[in-house]
Amino acid sequence: MINVHHKTPDINKADLCASFQKIVTETLMENVEKAIQKTGIKTIALAGGVSCNSYIRKEFLALEEKGIKVYMPELKLCTDNAAMIASAGYYNYIAGKRDTLDLNAIPNLKL
């Protein structure tokens, strides 16, 4: 029989999370900087849920010191896709498109 009662390591969860955030951000920035060097782009857009992370936002804005223009949405638009879904629904509604209650999610739906 497998023992499912494991002792939790004595780890500071805040430190663990901060370390994880730091390494993920460093990896992301390394890849962004490689892409900038390889392509010569001078403009970057940060979007999606990750753009809500203040540490990542700060690191992306630091690229502006290197001559890279950074665009990112306002924080109030970063929390989830509700504004995008509402907009898509609005335009479908005014176009006369109606769905029934059996509507299901289609992750690669073209808008």
C-alpha positions in Angstrom: 0.0 0.0 0.0 1.2 3.5 -0.8 1.5 6.0 2.0 -0.3 9.1 0.9 0.6 11.0 4.0 3.8 12.7 3.0 5.5 15.2 5.3 5.6 18.6 3.7 9.2 19.9 3.4 9.9 22.8 5.7 10.1 25.4 2.9 9.2 29.1 3.0 6.4 29.1 0.3 6.9 32.8 -0.4 10.6 32.3 -1.1 9.8 29.3 -3.3 7.2 31.3 -5.3 9.5 34.3 -5.7 12.4 32.0 -6.8 10.1 30.4 -9.4 8.9 33.7 -10.7 12.5 35.0 -10.9 13.8 32.0 -12.9 10.7 32.0 -15.3 11.1 35.7 -15.9 14.9 35.4 -16.5 14.3 32.6 -19.0 11.6 34.6 -20.7 13.8 37.7 -20.9 16.8 35.7 -22.2 14.6 34.3 -25.0 13.1 37.7 -25.8 16.6 39.3 -26.0 17.8 36.4 -28.3 14.8 37.1 -30.5 15.5 40.8 -30.6 19.2 40.1 -31.6 18.2 37.6 -34.2 15.4 39.6 -35.8 16.4 43.2 -35.1 12.9 44.1 -34.0 12.5 47.3 -32.0 8.9 46.8 -30.8 7.5 44.2 -28.4 4.0 43.6 -27.2 3.4 41.9 -23.9 -0.1 40.4 -23.7 -2.1 37.6 -22.1 -2.4 36.7 -18.5 1.3 36.9 -18.0 1.2 40.7 -18.7 -0.5 41.1 -15.3 2.7 40.1 -13.5 4.3 43.2 -12.1 7.8 41.7 -12.1 7.5 40.6 -15.7 6.1 44.1 -16.7 9.1 45.8 -14.9 11.6 43.6 -16.8 9.9 44.2 -20.2 9.8 48.0 -19.5 13.6 47.8 -18.8 14.0 46.9 -22.5 13.0 50.5 -23.3 16.4 51.6 -22.0 17.9 49.5 -24.8 15.8 51.3 -27.5 13.0 48.7 -27.6 9.4 50.1 -27.6 7.2 48.0 -25.3 3.5 47.9 -25.5 1.3 46.2 -22.8 -2.3 46.5 -21.9 -3.5 48.3 -18.8 -3.6 46.1 -15.7 -7.4 46.2 -15.6 -7.4 44.4 -19.0 -4.9 41.7 -18.0 -6.7 39.7 -15.4 -8.7 37.5 -17.8 -10.2 37.5 -21.3 -13.6 38.8 -20.2 -13.3 42.0 -22.2 -12.3 40.1 -25.3 -15.1 37.6 -24.9 -17.6 40.4 -24.2 -16.5 42.2 -27.4 -16.7 39.1 -29.5 -20.2 38.4 -28.1 -21.3 41.9 -28.7 -20.3 41.9 -32.4 -21.9 38.5 -32.9 -25.1 39.8 -31.3 -25.3 42.9 -33.4 -24.6 40.7 -36.5 -27.7 38.7 -35.5 -25.8 35.5 -34.5 -27.5 33.6 -31.6 -26.4 30.4 -29.9 -28.4 28.0 -27.9 -27.6 26.6 -24.4 -25.8 23.6 -25.9 -23.0 25.9 -27.1 -19.6 24.4 -26.3 -16.1 25.9 -26.2 -14.1 25.8 -29.4 -10.5 26.9 -28.5 -9.3 27.6 -32.0 -12.5 29.3 -33.2 -11.9 32.0 -35.8 -13.4 35.4 -34.9 
